[in-house]
Amino acid sequence: NEDIIWPEIVSLKLNMPLVNVGMGMFSNDKILDTILERYDYICEEDLVIISKTFFTRFDIPSKNEKYFITLSAGHINNPYMSTQHFINYTEDELNTLRNIAVIVDNKLTIERWNFRFDCIKRIIEDKGVKVLVWDVGETFSTYETIQDATDNKVNDGHWSYKGHKDFANYILNRLNNE
C-alpha cells in the first residue's frame, strides 16, 4: 500500500509488529514521559525508535492544572491554538510565554536534551534492546512535504507519502549501518 507512513513501512520491511505511541505536537518532555510510561513493556529483541522534536517546544500546566500544554513561539501565535488552549491566559501571560519560547532556543537547551536522550537510550539498551534516536530538527525539511506534492495547493509542511517512504528508507539504512 502506498498510503502508509514511515513507522508502518519500517515495520513491514523488518517484519516486526508495530506499537506506535508517537503523537503530533509532542514536546521532548512528553516524549520522555511516554518512554518512561512504556518502559516496562519494552522487551529484549525489541526495536525502539525515538524521535526528538524541536528543542524549542516545552510544556506548561494548563490553567485548570489537569493536563500539560506543549508550547513554542509558533504555537502561541497560532490563532487556532490561542482560542483552544490559551483562552484563559491574559495578554501579559501570553507575552511571557512568547518570550520564554524565544529564550529556550539556545545551545545549552539543546545540549541538555541531547544528554537526556543519550541517557534514556543507554537505559533502554541495557534491556538488550536496539534503540535508534533521530532528531526531527535535523531531518524534517529533507523530505517531500504535502505542500511540495500538491504544488502549493495545500499549505501543509508535513511529509507526503513519498516523504514518509523516503524517510523510512533513511531509518532502514541507519539501522543497517549502526
Summary of the structure (lengths in Angstrom):
residues: 178
radius of gyration: 17.9
end to end distance: 27.9
largest distance: 52.3
contacts: 452
relative contact order: 0.16
helix: 53%
strand: 12%
